């Protein structure tokens, strides 16, 4: 059941979110961490910190993601904070594996790029 929820979010992110495809490995990792961190805060009703420009960027991407996911996946509204954490952690693992670890884009780690 948890895998199905991770699949739902992964499929959504792969189709709708460009923040996962920045040009360098560290950019991709920062975006995945930042957006999913803000998404967790929004899903769980916490007030996100917006102190830095990066916080604001991650918040903007997370806000649209959370809005779409709440409308598309009814199970999220009934999920506990622990379940949301588990699903987002699983999503993060899957994203890192697919867009960083298994990526064949050699520009991600090219020393001149």
C-alpha positions as CSV (number, residue, x, y, z in Angstrom):
1,X,0.0,0.0,0.0
2,X,2.8,2.5,0.8
3,X,4.5,1.7,-2.5
4,X,1.3,2.6,-4.3
5,X,1.3,6.0,-2.6
6,X,5.0,6.5,-3.5
7,X,4.2,5.5,-7.1
8,X,1.4,8.0,-7.2
9,X,3.6,10.9,-6.2
10,X,6.6,9.7,-8.2
11,X,4.4,9.5,-11.4
12,X,3.0,13.0,-10.7
13,X,6.5,14.5,-10.1
14,X,8.0,12.9,-13.2
15,X,5.3,14.3,-15.4
16,X,4.6,17.7,-13.8
17,X,7.8,19.0,-12.0
18,X,10.8,20.4,-13.7
19,X,12.7,21.1,-10.4
20,X,14.0,17.6,-10.4
21,X,15.9,18.2,-13.7
22,X,18.4,20.9,-12.8
23,X,21.7,20.8,-14.7
24,X,24.1,19.5,-12.0
25,X,24.0,16.7,-9.5
26,X,24.2,19.0,-6.5
27,X,21.4,21.3,-8.0
28,X,19.1,18.3,-8.3
29,X,19.8,17.1,-4.8
30,X,19.2,20.5,-3.3
31,X,15.9,20.9,-5.2
32,X,14.7,17.5,-4.2
33,X,15.5,18.1,-0.6
34,X,14.2,21.6,-0.6
35,X,10.9,21.1,-2.4
36,X,10.1,17.9,-0.5
37,X,10.9,19.6,2.8
38,X,8.5,22.4,2.0
39,X,5.9,19.9,0.8
40,X,6.1,18.1,4.1
41,X,5.5,21.3,6.0
42,X,2.5,22.2,3.8
43,X,1.0,18.7,3.9
44,X,1.3,18.7,7.7
45,X,0.0,22.2,8.2
46,X,3.2,23.7,9.4
47,X,4.2,27.2,8.6
48,X,7.1,27.0,6.1
49,X,10.2,29.3,6.7
50,X,10.6,31.8,3.9
51,X,13.7,33.5,5.1
52,X,15.9,33.0,2.0
53,X,15.4,33.2,-1.7
54,X,15.9,29.4,-1.9
55,X,13.2,28.9,0.7
56,X,10.8,30.9,-1.4
57,X,11.7,29.0,-4.6
58,X,11.2,25.6,-2.9
59,X,8.0,26.9,-1.3
60,X,6.6,28.0,-4.7
61,X,7.3,24.6,-6.3
62,X,6.0,22.7,-3.3
63,X,2.8,24.8,-3.0
64,X,1.7,23.9,-6.5
65,X,2.7,20.2,-6.0
66,X,0.8,20.0,-2.7
67,X,-2.3,21.6,-4.2
68,X,-2.4,19.3,-7.2
69,X,-1.7,16.2,-5.0
70,X,-4.4,17.1,-2.5
71,X,-6.8,17.4,-5.4
72,X,-5.7,14.2,-7.2
73,X,-4.9,11.8,-4.3
74,X,-7.6,11.6,-1.7
75,X,-5.5,9.4,0.5
76,X,-3.2,12.3,1.4
77,X,-6.0,14.1,3.3
78,X,-6.4,11.0,5.6
79,X,-2.7,10.4,6.0
80,X,-1.0,10.9,9.3
81,X,2.1,13.0,9.7
82,X,4.2,9.9,10.0
83,X,2.7,8.4,6.8
84,X,3.3,11.6,4.9
85,X,7.0,11.6,6.1
86,X,7.3,7.9,5.1
87,X,5.8,8.6,1.6
88,X,7.9,11.7,1.0
89,X,11.1,9.9,2.2
90,X,10.3,7.0,-0.2
91,X,9.6,9.5,-3.0
92,X,13.0,11.2,-2.3
93,X,14.8,7.9,-2.5
94,X,13.1,7.1,-5.8
95,X,13.8,10.5,-7.3
96,X,17.5,10.5,-6.3
97,X,17.9,7.0,-7.7
98,X,16.2,7.9,-11.0
99,X,17.4,11.5,-11.7
100,X,20.8,11.4,-10.1
101,X,22.2,7.9,-9.5
102,X,20.9,6.2,-12.6
103,X,21.1,9.3,-14.8
104,X,23.1,8.8,-18.0
105,X,23.4,12.6,-18.4
106,X,27.2,13.1,-18.2
107,X,26.8,16.9,-17.9
108,X,25.6,16.3,-14.3
109,X,29.2,15.7,-13.2
110,X,31.3,17.2,-15.9
111,X,34.1,19.3,-14.4
112,X,33.8,22.1,-17.0
113,X,30.0,22.5,-16.8
